[in-house]
Amino acid sequence: MKVKFVLLAILTLFFFIACGDKKDDPQDQPDPNNPRPNIEQTDKGNENEFVAKDGGFAVEFPSEPERMTQSVPTEVGDIQMTIYQAMSSDGNVVYFVSYNDYPAELVEQGDPESMLEEGMNGALGTYSSQLISSKKIKYGDHPGIEFFAGGESQGYAINVKARMYLVENRLYQALVLGLEGSIDEDEMDEFLETFRLL
């Protein structure tokens, strides 16, 4: 199914950014023309919440996020992905939120829950991660999936927890990836629960 390969490509990109050396790939660098467009602190008194107006979401990062864009080649054409990422102060945990838009007809013809599940399975297979838990979730009326997994990348044991939501034809992914023992699942949840749509 083509949708599976689209989601797999996008999730694979997350893992390469989190676990690889960003200097090796110039496409993973922040956009030099506009490194922080449409991001502002909210006036809610929470200094860690950032609003990404271009993406239509807000989230509480532990530090100021970087913004990157990536054109991801897929079987249904190139998909533009926008990624916000921040690291913990010790550099052992990476926090992501990304979004990308699919062709509307692709989403209309597919089953959203199947698309999300296939995306999760693709991410697990990328680094032979072992699924620890998963469940269907929703953001309002929008379908989503949450999963927690453990695996290994570049010789390091890692844990990852993600929530993915399909909102119309836009896929949002909020993800925490950390070296094993550097963050527990409850702490991952604390970040994921701050994600909200505008």
N, C-alpha and C positions, 0 to 999 in steps of 0.2 A: 504494500500500500504506500503511495507516495507521501502521505501525511507522516508516516512513521519516519521516513528519511529526513523530512523537514525538521521535525522536532529533535531527532537525533543529532543533526548537524548543529542545531542551536545549543543543545545541552552539552555537546562535546566542546564547543567553544568555551563555555563557562569553565570547564575543568582545565583546559589548556591555559586560560588566563590565570586561574587560581594557582596552578601547580607549576607552570612553566616560567621561564625567564622572559619577562616582557620585552627586554632590550633586543632579544633575538628576532622579534617580529615587529616591524615598523607599523603594521596595521593595528596592533594592539595599543599603540600610543594614544594619549588624549588628542582630541582634535585641536591642532595648533591655532586654528582660526577662531575658535569659540570654545574654550575649555570648560566654562561653567555657564552655559546659557540657561535661562529660565529656571535657575535654582535660587530659592530664597529661604531664609529662616522664617518660620511662622511667628506670629505674634501671640502664640499660646503660652509663652513663658518657658517653653521647653527648648533649650538651646541646641539640642541634638536632632530636632525634627527638621528635615529639609523637604521642601516642596519642589517637585520637578514638574513645572507647568507644561513642558513639552510632552511629558509622558502621562500627565493626568493622575499623578499619585504623590503621596507623601510617605515618609518612613523615617524612623529614628536611627541614624547611623552613629556608631561610637566615635567617629572622627569625620572630618570633612571628606566627602566622597569625590572621587575622580569620575569624570564622564568620558566614555569612549563610544565610538561608533564602529560598526563592522558590517560589511556587506558579506552575507553568508550565501555561497552558491548552493543551490538545492535543485532537485529534479523538477521543481515547479518554478524555477527562476531564482534570481538573486533576491534575498530578503534582507532589508536593512534592520540591523539590531542596534539598540541603544542600551548601554550598560552603565550603571553607576556602581562603583565599588569603593569600599573603605576597609582598612585593616585595623586590627586590634593594636594596642600600643606595643605589645611584644612581637608583633608580626606573625603570630601563630594561627590567627583566625582571619578569614576574609569574609566580608559581608557583601552580597550582591543584590541589586534589583535590576531587572532588564525588562524591556518590552520590545515587541516586534509585531508588525501587522501582516497577516496573511491575506491573499486574495479572498474577497468576501464569498465568491462562489465555491471556493475550496472548503470553507467552514460550513456553508449551507448544505453542501453535498455529503459531508462527513458526520460522524457521530462524535460530539465533543468529548464525552467521557472516554471513548476509545482512543481518541487523539491524545488525551492527557496521559492515559495509562501507557500507551506505546512510547510516549516521550520519557516517562519514568523508566520504563524497561530499557530503552536505549541508553539512558544515562547510567544505569546500573551495569550494563554490559561494556561500557566504554573502558572502565578500569577494573573489570571483574569485581565490582562492588557487590557486597552481600546485603540484600534487603533485610532490614531488621523489623520495620513496620511500615504500613501504608494505610491510607484511608481516603475515601472521597470526602471532599469538603465543598463549601460554597462561600462565595462572597456575594451576599444578597441573593439574587437569582442566578448568578453566574457560576458555572461548574468549575470545580477545581480538584486538585489532588495534592496530598501531602505525603512525603516519604522521608524516612530516616534510614541511613545505610552506613556501612563501614567498608573500607577497602584499603588499597595501597596505591600510591602514586610516587614514582621516582624514589622508591625505597622507603617511603614514609607511610606509616599507618595514618589514615585519615577517617574522619566522620563527616557526613554531610546530611543536612536536613533542608528540605525545600518545600515550598508551596507554589503551585502553578495554578493560575486562573485564566480561563478563556472568557474574555469580555468582548462580546460581538465577534469581530475578527482579529482582536488584539490579544496576544498571549503575554501575560505578566508572569515573571518568575522572580521569586524572592528566595534567596539561598544563603546558607551559612556553611562554610567549609573550614574545618579546623584540624590541626594535628591532634591525633588521639590523646586524650588526657588534658588538652588545653581548654576545652569548653565542654560542658555537659548539655544534654538534650534540653533541659529546662531553660538554660541560658540561651540556647538557640531559639527556643520558642519566644523568649522575651523580645528578641529582634523581630521575628516573623510576625508577631502579633501587632507590631506598630505599623505595619503596612496598611495603607488606606487609599481608596480612590477619592479623587476630588469631585 
